[in-house]
Amino acid sequence: MSVRATKLSFKGDKPSKKRKRKQRDDGDDDSHAKDDADSGPVDESGERWVTPANPLELRGPVFIFHPSEPPLAVAYDTGRSKLSLSPLSADTMVPAQVSHVWVCTRVAGSETVNLRTGISTASGAPKFLGCDAHGIVAADREARGPQEEWTPVVLDDAGGMVAWQNAFNGKYLAVDETAGGSMALRGDSETIGFAERFWVKVQDRYRKEAREERKKAEKKEVDPMGFDDEEESNKTFQTWGAGRTVVSNADKRDIKKAKKEGRLQEALLDRRAKLKSDRFC
């Protein structure tokens, strides 16, 4: 005969209610989870390359290619020390060579980015992708200026493709066929069409880093003071002897409720006021 172990109960005890977990209803997190589920391909080094959802996710190593037939990767030819369009196989969605990788950097508070070579050049210093007033695109400068600044425009109607607008002349980067029949880059397009649309892939870890920073920024907007934790708030605004931190023993659910109603700091102030023990107050 087997005996099943049960919880000890006494006469008069009220039956305990089972707590149900609430499912998080956050559309932004759901979209990110969807993006992560549809993860991108992995290269030979094990890095996963994914499509950025917005310009702020463009950072670190990037892979830029045009969806022509065959696809053309924007590359830097170290042998000739100049830009090139390297043909790719139709199923290639990751950089096949180091020369296909560019490093995207952004000045804090600016919408423009810089693209520098990810491979060592003949001089040993990286070169920046730039465009002059005549629309000539080159990567021959070791310093960045207005000609080397680009504004990435994410095209939602094109599945997340990116158009690159030069900050110096206001024109768009495009792929064009030369007189000899070869393909080359130019930067004098005034409108966005098929020639101006590029696929851009970034490494997954940099996209996650950008999303974490955005979550922190959104959290700070909700709570401008940056103190959504009672202990941190008391440590800053109410000092005790020997560096002690005292927290109210009142129900913590009041804090969560106040945070939802937008009066978090007011609630924390009321809880701190109740901790005072000065009999002359």
Disulfide bonds with the S-S distance in Angstrom:
none
